[in-house]
């Protein structure tokens, strides 16, 4: 029997853990989403806290998500996606293409961080309510300049590679993360995303191409998929969504 | 004759390009720092701009640094360091350890971004002078909470691995990036760094262990090493350095 993967991530938000879930689901890899299990069975937030507090054997981790697989304890979303992608046919075989998949994963991570920082420009240690004027200024720059620039970049990458997938000839972990990022942006910034993505039809087609993959479609329709909400990275605050 | 590596990065700051330079230097890999060559020989800022403006053949890139090697065009600091590390004996051979080296590289990248955002909390599109009050608030949270937390984490990683290197039994690209990050933090926040690093003697010893590597020491003493200044990631603004 293969060793189960264990994912440790906050149970009530998609967050960065969702990028890992999508790779595990598309790979058809057996895994347990530990914190989404009942507390009585070792689930809940405490299971996640134990990892970054160092109350576990193995490599120290700075923050969730964390993947555990036998003795391996691995954090950092992009590192986990790269690791799983290489093991489960969701990374290109070619060395240069695999490096590109990681590169794209990291550029998506930058975009995700910038989307998060629209509501927390002064840092995550303060509540949104304590930095609303600053959030409005940062969000205005994000929706007017950064968002179109990022979307335009990924559209160019898609077109450069023939239009179906970001890199190589098949879906990779980078495509899954692009899908999740577009979903989050469309949730958090419906007006700004609609405007910016009008210029990137290839990205919108890519989003549907990923969404309709059989395993992904089954996952997205399941109880395992956490809904976006206002405690995660992508928050729908209308005052931050420039029209 | 081996194909030369070409690095495309802003010529007058260490910035994120410096993490790539350190890997190339410690590897003893032949490379050209293109933008630091005279403009008449294809150097200068224009050589860098051409890449993210898409005026080149090959994979589109979002931002510098960019590594070119034959047909390969690769961006994203951590992806470049991982790629070079694996090719030049500066990444662990073991698959799990190599994933950890990338994980640590990414946690360092997060720390570098947070250090940058102390002076640009509202985004890089505005001058520092246009966001000074916000910068003071963000920097105070960074120096009091985030900086000690990051340094404490890397100290734990070092101790967990025996104290000499972050992962595996030899120096890796993650160790080089840790060195550069500590150098930058000590430059930008001399008071806060001195205070926080008093609790992390292993990190301070590690910094000297890297600095005195023969190839690194030769590089650091050379004209090739750009000095820190107030146009890069790590800026010495005394008003942001809590005492």
Interface residues (C-beta under 8 A of the other chain):
Chain A: X54 X59 X60 X61 X62 X71 X72 X74 X75 X76 X78 X79 X82 X83 X96 X99 X100 X102 X103 X106 X107 X109 X110 X113 X114 X117 X121 X122 X123 X125 X126 X134 X137 X138 X141 X142 X145 X146 X150 X153 X156 X157 X160
Chain B: X54 X59 X60 X61 X62 X71 X72 X74 X75 X76 X78 X79 X82 X83 X96 X99 X100 X102 X103 X106 X107 X109 X110 X113 X114 X117 X121 X122 X123 X125 X126 X134 X137 X138 X141 X142 X145 X146 X150 X153 X156 X157 X160
